[in-house]
Amino acid sequence: MLTETDSRVSQIGGAAAEGLPPCTLGTSNMADFNFILLYVDNPAASGSFYADLLGKAPVEASPTFVMFALDSGVMLGLWSRHTVEPAATWWAEGSWL
């Protein structure tokens, strides 16, 4: 794996032309995260879908919330968009998966 800056990579996507810093292979500037929370219409149905998809049972389940512990250590939460506090607003529904 390359770990030094490769000037050819920094040209990809016009990064150099836009004044962005060069790409460094083998590093990441993205912050680590440990929790993903999705507002869903029906946590039980979504929980069943993700249980099948992930091949594991949730670590917590209630009528309004379901949570999975992923192998990476990230927690996936499925919260009812109808009962979330504070209430979800129109902009929170801008992304559908």
Secondary structure as the mmCIF struct_conf table of DSSP 4:
data_model
#
loop_
_struct_conf.conf_type_id
_struct_conf.id
_struct_conf.beg_label_comp_id
_struct_conf.beg_label_asym_id
_struct_conf.beg_label_seq_id
_struct_conf.end_label_comp_id
_struct_conf.end_label_asym_id
_struct_conf.end_label_seq_id
BEND BEND1 GLU A 4 GLU A 4
STRN STRN1 THR A 5 THR A 5
HELX_RH_AL_P HELX_RH_AL_P1 SER A 7 SER A 10
TURN_TY1_P TURN_TY1_P1 GLN A 11 GLN A 11
HELX_RH_3T_P HELX_RH_3T_P1 ILE A 12 GLY A 14
TURN_TY1_P TURN_TY1_P2 ALA A 15 GLY A 19
HELX_LH_PP_P HELX_LH_PP_P1 LEU A 20 CYS A 23
STRN STRN2 THR A 24 THR A 24
TURN_TY1_P TURN_TY1_P3 LEU A 25 GLY A 26
BEND BEND2 MET A 30 MET A 30
HELX_LH_PP_P HELX_LH_PP_P2 ALA A 31 ASP A 32
STRN STRN3 PHE A 35 VAL A 40
BEND BEND3 ASP A 41 ASP A 41
HELX_RH_AL_P HELX_RH_AL_P2 PRO A 43 LEU A 54
TURN_TY1_P TURN_TY1_P4 GLY A 55 GLY A 55
BEND BEND4 LYS A 56 LYS A 56
BEND BEND5 VAL A 59 VAL A 59
STRN STRN4 GLU A 60 ALA A 61
BEND BEND6 PRO A 63 THR A 64
STRN STRN5 PHE A 65 ALA A 69
TURN_TY1_P TURN_TY1_P5 ASP A 71 SER A 72
BEND BEND7 GLY A 73 GLY A 73
STRN STRN6 MET A 75 SER A 80
TURN_TY1_P TURN_TY1_P6 ARG A 81 THR A 83
BEND BEND8 GLU A 85 PRO A 86
HELX_LH_PP_P HELX_LH_PP_P3 ALA A 87 ALA A 88
HELX_RH_3T_P HELX_RH_3T_P2 TRP A 90 GLU A 93
BEND BEND9 GLY A 94 GLY A 94
#
